[in-house]
């Protein structure tokens, strides 16, 4: 993970004017802010077919690209974007394009520490993954779902390994898809392969697979679980034991299974988006205890509060003890912590953030086109034109608030108690 102790946590604010550099360009696209809040970046158009990136008002570099899109800061503060040069596509990092170019590149992903960047690529109608500029040696006729390992050193994809004409239904049913880890496909063939997960050590790969027209299961390193199901969802690895856990559907209901065996002793109308606590001692999932009612189940026990539209963005506290999520009830969002929804409702809310000690929860929220923050249920008094997710200081006493206010970007470091009271 990124060490935020090196960032400037001195209370106060810094402003960067956003309008002053617009006079230098044909147009300026939406801003992106670095994790430490010190830099604002925009894709800018110089002329027809000429694009660059502006960082704090200064050009990214001397290179001008045909097109730039998907500009993002990595967790470690590097600035990356998908760029086109002379009709070929690649990734540029801090203004320098990767040496290898492709017919197309998409779905960029960063490792948690930002040290590695992966993406899917296509070249001459063949598909592969690229990691830090180096593509797989083996390419495939088709590739859909993708994965990056927790340490960022391994990539995987669901790949087509057998050519099938659109009319060859028998070949489709025999299986033409597999999964590839670092470019090496399993020997096993399946009718379909979907969402994948790579183990903590990067050595093992799990995926949703379809065995035939009716049966589904999870395959690990190409070997399907012994138990088959009517449907399955995306698997995850237990970060400590290495076991694979996935939502499975049997007899019309959903539950969680581990290595092909029942894990929870109760079932739900729906269960998915499971995740482990940091120490893997607890397991939570989004569930529907009854039709049209959503909540979070922790180790199989659902929260009493349920919601009509959805529950999403479940997150554990760093100390494993608490859980926060977002819930949409009718047409408004609420922050829910340990099963208790906060009183305020919002037009939109973003993934909750825990303080390092787990005692505080903060979230970016929006109502009537204005953005602000809520911390432990208290709302910051300032309404802004734009905002990014809040960041707690390493000791949990302060918050970094990154906002757009009028024509200025503002970076504030405020005591958390300024909001909570």
VONU-792787 format. One record per residue: y negated, x, z of N, C-alpha, C in turn. Coordinates in pm, whole numbers, plus 50000, padded with zeros to 5 digits. Each point is the difference from the previous one (the first is absolute). Layout:
% residues N
YXZYXZYXZ ...
***
This chain:
% residues 421
501205008350000498804991750000498755008750000 498904993849961498735007249992499435001950140 499485011950027499415003250130498524996349998 499684988350057498614995449998499155006650108 500575008650082499225006850103498955009349939 500215003949875499065009049934498804992649942 500024986850003498894992349945498834999650099 498854996149950498804998950083500034986650074 500185000650132500054988050082498774998650089 498955007149969498774998950076499384986149976 499704992350106499424986749981498715000649919 499844990349913498814999449916500364994749863 499055000749907500244994949867499465009549894 500664999549884499585007649883499894990249884 498985001649919499784991249886500025007849870 500604993949898499965005549866499484989149908 498855002049935499494989849907500884999149877 500294987849957500914998149888499294997449868 498774995250006499314996249877499355011849928 499715010650073499195010749941500695006849883 501345001150003500675007149890500374990749883 499804986850018500374990849892499165002149876 498795005350018499115002349886500555010549904 500945008250047500525010849918501194995949914 500474987450013501224996049933499834986349934 500864997549900499984987049933500394989050098 501055002750075500374990850108500795007550106 500044994150121500695005850114500984989550053 501265004050017501014990650048500024999850153 500924992450057500014997650144500235013050079 499455000850121500115012350079501325001150076 500405012350024501145003150087499535010450102 500504998950122499525008450109501155008750052 499695012550032501005009350051500464995950140 501205004150040500504996350133499095004350114 499325011549987499115004550106498614993749990 499794991749897498754992849985498855008149948 500215012549963498905008749962499634999249853 500884994749915499745000049856500214986249940 499164996749905500124987749921500195004149855 501004994149933500305003549862500004987649913 499515001549877500004989249902500415005649865 500724992049923500185003049858498714996449929 499525009149913498734997649930500205001849850 499264992149923500035001149854498785007449951 500245010649922498925008149945499544995049864 500994996149919499744995149865501294993549952 500034995349879501204993649950501175009950000 501084996450072501165008750008499805012550082 498985000250087499755011850083499834995650146 500925004650085500004996050140500105012350091 499424998650117500125010250103500054992950135 500035007750106499984994650136498785005850070 499304991650073498835004150076500364999950148 499815011350069500315001250142498735003550075 499564990850086498735001850072498865003449905 500054993749883498935001949904500175011649905 501065008150020500215011849917501234998249911 499975005249875501164998849911501235006850061 501154994449970501285005050048500255014249950 499675002349876500215013049937499424999549860 500245010549924499445000749866500834992249898 501264997550030500874993149905499614985349988 499904995349876499744985949971501274994149942 500404988350050501254993849958499734987949912 501024996649917499894988249914499954987250083 500755000150108500074988350088500495004550136 499514993550105500445002950137500244986650069 501124999250071500214988050081500865003450121 500104990250091500745001350125499545012350080 498705000750022499435010650083500334997450146 500535010150070500364998350140499905013450072 499664999450129500115011850086501405000450060 500605011850003501275001850068499765000650150 501044998350080499815000650146499385013050049 500235011149928499415012750042498635002549939 499444989949932498635001049950499865004749857 501085003249933499875003649859499704987549919 499295001749891499604988749915500815000349872 500744989349975500904999649885499734987949914 500275001349871499824988949907500925001949881 500374989049937500725000549873498975001749890 500245009949912499005003349898500655001249863 499184997649897500455001449862499205011249934 500745009149935499395010749921500625000149861 499204997949898500485000249861501194990649982 499934988550064501054990049982501235002050085 500045010650080501135002450090499544997850145 500944995650083499674996450138500625009550101 499285002250108500535008250109499234996650127 500215007850105499274998450125499045011750016 498794996950044499055010550034499764999750150 500025011750061499815001250145498825009250025 498994994750068498755007350024499445005849871 500094992049893499395003549873500875008149906 501155004750047500885008249916501234992049960 500224998649870501124992249950501305007950008 501094992950025501315006349995500245005949860 500765010549994500275006549872500834991049909 501004993350055500844991249920499284987149968 500094995649873499384987649954501104990549954 499674986950000501014989849973499424989149912 500904992049945499564988549923499344989750089 500464999350125499384991150097500445004250139 499194996550100500315003150139499494988550087 500794996150099499584988950084500715000750137 499634990850088500594998750133499915012850082 498815006250014499905012150082500244997150148 500645009350068500304998750142499745013250070 499484999050124499715011850081500995000950115 500365012250037500755001950123499074997350118 500594997950118499204996250118498965010650035 500335012749976499055010750031499105003449881 500224993349887499175002449883500355012449920 500985007550045500325012749935500674998249864 500614988449976500754997849877499564987049934 499975000449866499654988349921501094997849896 500494987749993501034996449902499514988649914 500604998349884499664988849912501144998049901 499994988549936500944997249891499345003949869 500815005249906499455004449872500914995449885 499364998949883500724996949876499605010149895 500985005549930499735009449892500994997349889 499494996949881500854997049884501014989150033 499534989850070500794988350038501195003550090 499875010950073500955003950103499235000650133 500704996850110499334998150128500555009450107 499115003850094500405008850109498954999150110 500245007150110499015001850104499415014049988 498755001550043499355013050005499555002450143 500205012050050499625003650137499145012649995 498764998650045499065011250000499905006749863 500064991849895499825004949865501275003649926 501145000450070501265003949936500894987849982 500344996349876500854988449978501485003550016 500804989650017501455001949999500435006749869 501045008050007500565005549877500694989249918 500654990650071500704989249932499094987849990 499904994349879499214987949980500924988649958 499504987750014500874988449981499344989749908 500864991449940499534990049905499124989550066 500154998150131499214990150073499995004150146 498924996850070499915002750143499044989950059 500424993850110499154989850059499555003750141 500774996950101499585002150139500005014950034 499075004050093499815014150031499945002150150 500275012450043499915003450142499625014650015 499265002850107499645013650040500545002050141 500645011250027500595002550131498935001350107 500364997850126499005000950108499275013450004 500685011049967499345013050002499305003349868 500134991049902499315001949873500645010049907 501205004750030500625010549920501054994949901 500314987050006501044994549914499544986649942 500434997449877499654987549933501264993149950 499894986849980501144992449952499514988749912 500884995049915499674988849914501244992249963 499824987249970501074991849943499985002049850 501105005149943499995004649862501094993349918 499734998749871501014995149907500755011849942 501324999950015500815011549957500904996849882 500064987349959500804996049884499104992149906 500065003549871499244992549900500644986449980 499174989750004500484986349983499074992849905 500534994849892499224991849909499764986450063 498914993649960499654987250062501094989449984 500855001349899501064990149980501335003650063 500115012050057501285004450055500134995750146 500234987250020500064994550134501165006150079 501115002749933501165005550071499695013850058 499205008049929499635013150053499094998750121 499084990249994499144997650114500834996550123 500994991349983500824995950113500925011250050 500315009449914500815011450043499195009950084 498694999649985499135008750078499425011449919 498675000349995499355010849925498925007050081 499874996250131498965005850085500605007950115 499235009850045500405008150114498725004150074 500145009050095498855005550072500075015249992 498835006249987499945014649987499165005850113 500525010350064499295007450103499665013749944 498715003249994499535012549940500545001849858 500144988949930500425000349860501484999049977 500825001350104501454999549986500504986050031 500544993349898500454986250016501384999450064 500224989450075501344997250053500974998249883 501275002850025501044996949902500224985049991 499764992950108500254985650005499034992549909 500474988949942499214991549913499934985950060 498844993649987499814986750055499304991149898 500134986950020499334990549912498485001450015 499545001550123498595002450028499875009350119 498915007350004499635008250116498524997450028 499694997350129498614997150034499485009850107 499304995050099499275008550096500885010750062 499405012150014500735011650049499365005650126 500775007750075499505007250117500695013550007 499245010150039500535013650016500055003250149 501065006550043500195003350141498955009950049 499905001250131499005008650062500155014549956 501245004649982500235013849959499975001949848 499814989149927499905000949855501325001649927 501124998950070501305002749938500734987549953 499584988550047500764987749970499084989349942 500594991649916499254989649930500734986750014 499254989750036500554986450010499234990949906 500654989449952499344990949907500654986350004 499204989949965500554986749974500765000649868 501224994349996500754999949875500654986449978 500194996949874500694987849957501325004249938 501104995450061501325004249956500494992149879 499684987349997500364991249889498994988550000 500294989349930499014989349990499794992450130 500915001350096499884992450125499875008550125 500405012749998500125007750123498995011650004 499405001550118499015010450024500375007650127 499565012550008500205007650122499065012150000 500195008950095499255012550007500945011449964 499525009149917500775012049968499295012150061 500795009050059499485012350060500685011749931 499215008449937500545011349923501024995349897 499754988349944500864994649895501184992050048 500234999550131501164992850054499534986750059 500464988749946499574987050053500604997450138 499254992550080500574995050124501254991849968 500924999550094501214992249979499714985049996 498974995750071499664985950006499034996449887 500264988649933499124995149895499274987550050 498834997349940499154989250046499474992249880 499444988250028499414992149892498665005749956 499335007350090498755007049968499755010750107 499275010449965499575010150097498545003549971 499345006050100498665005249981500005015250023 498825005749994499825014550000500585006750125 500815010549984500565007250115499015009950059 500225003750127499265011050063501005008550077 499685012750015500815009050082499485000250143 500924999650096499635002750139499575014750006 498775002950041499525013849994500705009450097 500724994550097500705008450098501495001249967 500674988649984501455000349978500385001649854 499104996649909500335000649858500724987849948 500274990150085500644987749956499074992449906 500584991849913499224992149905499994985450045 498804994350005499824986250044499344992249888 500494987949973499434991849894500134985250036 499064991749954500164985550012501074995149902 500874991250046501094994749916500094984950017 500454993249897500114985350002501474995949992 500414992450098501364994550004499934985450040 500754991649929500084985750031498614993750008 499125004549913498694993949991498975004950099 500365009450089499075005150101499945015249995 498895005250055499755014449996500125006250139 500485012550001500015008050122499915014649960 500115009250095500005014249969501415005650018 500365008849908501295006850007499775015050003 500895007150068499955014650009501295005749946 499895008149897501185006049937501064989649965 499544988149960500924989549957500544991350111 499575002250123500454992150115498824992250058 500244987950054498904992450061499325008050110 498674999950001499245007350101499384990450100 499444989149951499424989850087500994988450013 500034993850116500954989250024499434986249968 498874999449932499444987349958499465001149859 499894988549934499564999549861498724991949988 499345001649883498724993649976499974994349858 499044991249978499814994849865499625011449905 499275009850052499645011949924499855011650097 500305012149955499795012250078499795011549902 498925007650022499735011549912498935009050061 499665010549928498975009650043500315005750138 501245003750021500405005750130499475014250014 499715004050123499585013750027500325003950142 500275012950017500325005650131498745004650071 500064999950132498955006450079500075015149978 498965007450035500005014549974501235007350054 500514995850117501195006750055501294993049964 499914989649914501164992449951500714992050109 499364998450116500644992350107499864985049981 499064995749914499784985949977499934997449849 500324987849964500024996149859499344986449986 499004999149915499284987549978500124996049854 499894987049974500024994949864499184987249993 499504997249881499344987249975501084989649975 499944988850071501054989949989499384986049991 500814990749950499674985850003501054993050084 499694996650128500984992950084500354986249945 499044993649931500244987349935499234999949869 500294990449915499384999949868498484998750012 499275009349935498564999449999499315004950125 500735006250092499405005650122500395014750010 498995008750015500215014449997499615006550132 500695010850034499665007650119500665013849991 499995007250111500665013150010501164998950098 501135005449963501135001050092500175014750041 500165002350129500185013550053501385000850060 500835008849944501405001250042500684986349999 499654992049901500644987149981499334988250069 499045002650088499334989350074498644997049937 499804987849948498734996849936498894997350101 498785003349960498844996350080499924984850008 499514994550111499844985450011498994994449899 498915007249975498984995249907500495001449856 499834989449921500365000349858498804995749917 500065003249867498854998149914500464994249867 499094993049933500414991949886500165007549869 499165010249975499985006149867500755013249992 499705009350091500665013049993499725008150125 500845010150020499775010750097500215013049927 499105009650019500085012549925499435011550082 500145012149947499415012150058500405001950146 501284999150027500515002450136499905015050030 499505003350119499845014050038500335001950147 500735010550032500325003650138498915009350054 499774999350130499125009650066500695013650006 499235010850012500615013350005500995001750115 499814992650111500915001350114501194990549991 500174993149887501154991349971499994986750075 499054997750088500064988550090499394987349942 499055001349910499254988349956500124998449848 499744987749956500074996849857498814991449964 499385003149890498914991849946500344996149857 499414988949955500244995249864498844991149960 499984996649873499064990049949500774987249969 499374988650026500614987249970499004991349928 500484992649900499164990449929500474986050036 499124992450062500304986350041499104990949918 500604991649919499234992249903499225009749911 498665000050007499245008549907499285011550070 500295002550126499305010750073500985010050059 499505012350018500805010850057499655002050148 501005004650075499795003650139500755012950029 499495007650095500725011750051500884995250115 501265004249999500964996050102500535012750067 499925000650132500475011850074500994995550105 501205005949995501084996550094500254985050002 499904993649885500304985949987498854990650031 498865005250044498864991750038498895001349896 499664989249931498915000949900498645000650065 499145008549946498625000550048499284987249958 498934996650072499364987149981499234998849869 499435010849950499184999249879500864999149875 499514992449903500674999049871499105005849892 500625004549890499275007449897500464995849861 499115001949903500394997749861501015010449953 499895012050057500935010849967500035009850116 501135006450020500135010550102500915010849944 499855012150054500785011549954500875005550111 500935008349964501045004950090499415005050133 500514995050113499505004450130500275014850024 499165006150083500125014250034500025001350152 501015006950053500095002450144499285012950037 499435000350120499505012450056501185008950036 499805013050014501125009150028500804996350124 499344994250103500754996250121500544985849993 499754992949889500524986649982499274989150076 498915003550068499294990250081499024991549921 499545004849886499034992649920500534997849859 499584988849942500354996649863498704996749927 499825005649883498804997449919500424995649861 499154992049936500294995749863498704997349927 500015003149873498924996149909500204985449962 498924991950000500104985849970498834995849912 500154988449936498964995149909499854985050010 498764995449999499714985649999498704997849923 500034990149911498834996349920499425012049925 500885008749952499565011349919499435011650076 500024999750133499515010850083501155006050082 499925013150024501085007350065499565005050137 500945000350094499725005650131501335004550061 500015002650131501205004750069500234991950126 501274998350034500374993850126500895009650076 499725001650130500735009350086500424992450126 501304999450024500544992650115499414985950009 499774994049884499514986349995498504998550005 499275010850028498534999649998499515004349863 498884994049956499515002249864498755008650004 499965010149915498825008549984498834991649951 498835002850045498844991549974499405001849861 500425010449927499385002949870500854994549886 499364992849907500664995249879499605008949883 500975004249919499755010049897500404994749863 499515006949896500324996249863501345005549955 500515009850070501305005849971500475007950120 501305002550009500525007550114501385005549967 500375010450074501345005749993500654998550137 501325001950005500734998150124499465009150110 500004995350124499505008150111500965011550032 499455010450060500805011750039499665003550145 501035001050084499795004150139499925015250011 499165004650091499955014350030501325004250065 500335012949998501275004550058500194996150147 498914999050076500144996050140499884984950019 499784992749891499974985450005498734994050056 499005008050032498794994650063498954995649899 500075005249877498984997049899500654994749873 499184993449920500424994949871499115005549890 500615003449888499255002949879499934987149918 498794995449971499764988249920499315004249872 500624997249887499485004149870499604987449923 498724998649969499504987549945499035002249885 499824989349923498934999249901498984990150054 498775004550011498924991550049498825001149904 499824989349921498985000549896500375010449896 499145009749978500265010549901500465013050065 500414999550127500425012050072501454999250044 500665011449993501275001750072499675005550138 500604994050104499725004250137501295003750070 500015012050058501135004650083499535000150144 500644991850085499624999250141501165004550089 499675007050104500915002650111499444992750121 500754989950047499514991850112501064999650109 499574999350128500974997850107500714986549979 501294999750019500744987449983499474989350092 499505004250116499484990350097498724993149951 499325005749898498854993349942500404986749937 501274999149959500494987549939500764991750103 500855006450078500834992350094499214995450123 498875007250032499214996350117500495006850127 
***
